[in-house]
Amino acid sequence: MRALTDPAPFPACPTPFNMARYVLAAGSGTPDKIALQILRASGAERWSYARLIASVRGTGTGLLRQGLRPGDRVLLRLGNTVDFPVAYLGAIAAGLVPVPTSTQLTAPEITRIAQEIAPALVLAGDGVALPDHPAPVLGQADLHAMQDLPPCDWHMAVPERPGYIIYTSGSGGSPRAVVHAHRAIWARRMMWDGWYGLTPDDRILHAGAFNWTYTLGTGLMDPWAIGATALIPEPGAPLGLMLKRFDATIFAAVPGVYRQMLKDGRVLQLPHLRHGLSAGEKLPEVTRTAWREATGYEIYEALGMSECSTYISSSPGRPAAPGVAGYPQEGRRIAVLGADGTPAPRGEDGMLAIHRSDPGLMLGYLTPDGTELPLTGDWFVTGDCVNMNTEDAITYVGRNDDMMNAGGFRVSPLEVERALAQHPALHDVACTEVSLREGVSVIAAFYIADAPPDEADLMEFAARSLARYKQPRLYRHCATLPRSANGKLSRRALRTEFEASL
């Protein structure tokens, strides 16, 4: 039996179609309902659906009055404010193609992106690095004024046309521009039951910033598309208190956020919560178990990527066993490919791939000269090493570029990290293969602890649960582990930093 799914086709995206109109359609039927609350210690800023829709369509009018035409690209250099999703949807409503970017990018980095996408306009927040590019720049005061303009017409056309561009995290070496069609938002309906268990009555709190694509999709677009309420806390807000005070029913975060909330060992009283969601990196079982013990609720995990959002997940309707990442969402045609490029036998490791017919899969990449590079072949190979059992359960082994080599054996850092995380003295741990000198590399464990345990003790502990070739040969006590602004562990940065110190 081969590791391949053959589901019934997912219902086709309606045509003509506009992503922004679709996202806000449910809310238009309940204009007085709260679409968004921005949570602060002093209270909450509330946006009704009526206000949100008017602001989005007014922004669309304002952008068109700048002389932009459907298909033009708009570079978003906006910070962690509601202006970000309003401008994003406003551009899409008018048929423009927004390109959200992190405000942490430097001027050289954003200049490279601008040269690649050739924006017709840049929308910029105060103090954000801007590209060396001739495109005009509009500030937030101009954006605020647009929100009161008359509503733009929805730009309706084929759902296959470009809707927005996002950049990958760069885990493959350098960030790549991913072009998504308007139809990508329609495909996210597969997540409503396949991951979220989402309903119009939910109040979903996302721990990320407005201008992060995980927040943009899971924290805003999906709740709005079903007519639910999105809750976004201001930076530094105490998340446990915010979850309780604002009656959150679903909580979404990366594993690192869950770890931080559990650090002091307190029981969390969250009377309205139904469950948590996790994505961005593998959720350690020790974190899942600790959250369940502290709150009484489950965390449902999803596996995805910039090119297709999430497509493998567990859910309230289909929870996964310990160690299992989840199942292909209904309608997803998934395969685990062997070295020969064909589906591997069930139970064998291989590369996870998505069929190019998936409505959530990107249109293609942009090349450095701005040319769109479309998908080719039947399968898009993700770079994730997994295996699939006879019930379609997917076990995540690791990223292809994170896999370690020990004496000819491929070893997942996740397996070693899970074992070491059970040591009572270690608060966090990351493993990677490091080069000590030409031709000599070892598995190294970098950990956070109040005080470094005896190395012999760590080696003995590892030997209890890991084959010898999987055991780290090098241990390093660290003050912190390198993570992105969104809390994602960077083993590549850890390896580079260590080797530079030799």
Secondary structure, DSSP 4 states (H G I P E B T S, - for coil): -BSB--PPPPPPPPSSB-HHHHHHHHHHTSTTSEEEEEEETTEEEEEEHHHHHHHHHHHHHHHHTTT--TT-EEEEE--SSTHHHHHHHHHHHTT-EEEE--TT--HHHHHHHHHHH--SEEEE-TT----SSSS-EE-HHHHHHHTTSPPPPP--B-TTSEEEEEE--STTSS--EEEEETTHHHHTHHHIIIII---TT-EEEE-S-TTSHHIIIIIIIHHHHHT-EEEEEPTT--HHHHHHHTT-SEEEE-HHHHHHHHTT-PPP--TT--EEEE-SSPPPHHHHHHHHHHHS--EEEEEEETTTEEEEE-BTTBPPPTT--BEEPTT--EEEE-TTSSBPBTTS-EEEEEETT-TTS-SEEEPTTS-EEE--SSEEEEEEEEEE-TT--EEEEEETTT-EEETTEEE-HHHHHHHHTTSTTEEEEEEEEEEEETTEEEEEEEEEESSPPPHHHHHHHHHTTS-GGGS-SEEEE-S---B-TT--B-HHHHHHHHHHT-
